[in-house]
Amino acid sequence: MTLSYTLHYLRRHPLYLFGFVVAVSFVLLIPLAPLIVPHSPTTPDAAAVLLPPGGRYFFGTDINGMDVFSRVVSAPRVDLVIALLGTLISFVVGSLLGVMVAYLTNRRGPLGWIAEGPMRIADVIQAFPVFVLALALVAVAGNSARNVVIAIAFLNVPVYLRLLRARGLSVRTRTYVEAARCAGDSDIKIMFRQILPNSLAPAFSQLSVNFGWAILLTAGLSFVGAGVRAPTAEWGLMVSVGAGNIITGQWWPSLFPGLAIALVVLAFALVGETLEHLLDPGQWR
C-alpha cells in the first residue's frame, strides 16, 4: 500500500473519502476543541435554560443552561480518547495472545494445554451479551472513564485473539517460518518476528470498526448512568439528559449529540472497510 494508491483509491470512492474526512475531523477536535467552542462546555447558566438553536447558541442549550454546540464539540476529548485507549489495549493484548495460541496449537504436552486456556476464556466472555457484561463490569468497578476503558479492552480482546489465531495458523505453515525454524530461531523469535507481522492485516481493518463500536458502547454506558459522570461533556450523557425534554418539544439537547454518535460510528466503519481493501493487495484494482 502506497500513499499515491491510497489517494487514488479514495478519489475513486467518494463514500470512503467522506468517512476518512469525517473521522479525521473528529480526531482533530480532541486537541482543537478548546479553541473552537464559544462557551464553557461544563458551566451551567440559569438564565439560558433550554434556549432553541440560533443566536449565541448554535445548537441551543440544555436543561442546565449549558451550550449544546460546545458540549458536542468537546465530547470527542472524552468519547474518542476512551474508545482509543480501550481499543488499543485490546488490540495489543489480543494480538499477542492470538499469535501465541496459533503457534502453540496442536503442540503436545503442557504448551498445547496452555494454548487452549485463552480460547476457553474467550468463549466464556463472548457467551454474554456485550452491553450487559460491560454494564456489570462498570457497575462493580465504579462508573469512571478509567473503568469504561478497562471494560472496552476486556470485551474486545477475544475479537483480536480469534483474528490473530486464525491468521497465525495459516502463516505458521509458510516457507519463511520453516526456514526460520531451520536456522535455529527460538519460538519467541519466530512468533514475534515472523508470524505476528504477517498476521496483522485483518486486525488493522478490525481496529477501526471496533473503535466505532467502543464509542457507541461508551455513549451507551453513559446514557444509562454507568459511564462518565455529569457534567462531563459526553455524547451519551447528553442524549440521556436531553431525552426527557423531547416530549415537551425541546429536541435539540439530545438530537445533536445523537447525530454526532451516528456520524462518527459510520465514519470509522467506512475507514475500516477502506483499510481492509488497502491492506489486501489481492483486492487492489
Number of C-alpha atoms within 10 A of each C-alpha: 12 8 8 8 13 15 12 11 18 16 12 11 12 11 15 22 19 16 24 19 14 19 22 14 12 21 16 13 18 18 11 14 19 16 8 11 16 14 16 15 22 17 12 17 15 11 9 17 16 22 23 17 16 10 9 12 18 15 22 25 28 26 19 18 18 27 31 28 23 24 28 24 23 27 26 26 20 19 24 22 17 22 24 22 19 27 28 19 18 27 25 15 17 26 26 18 22 30 30 24 27 24 24 20 17 13 12 9 8 9 13 15 13 15 20 15 11 18 18 11 12 18 11 11 17 15 10 11 9 16 16 10 16 23 21 14 20 22 17 10 13 15 19 15 20 16 22 30 23 20 25 31 24 20 21 27 24 26 20 26 27 22 20 30 24 16 21 26 19 14 21 21 12 12 10 14 18 14 11 16 14 9 9 10 15 10 14 11 13 19 22 14 14 19 26 21 12 14 23 20 19 17 22 16 21 21 24 25 21 26 26 28 20 28 28 20 23 30 26 20 22 26 20 12 17 24 26 25 14 13 15 15 25 28 31 28 28 27 24 20 17 22 17 15 17 13 8 7 8 20 19 24 32 23 17 20 27 18 14 17 21 14 17 24 23 19 25 25 25 23 26 25 16 22 21 19 18 19 16 13 10 8 9 11 7
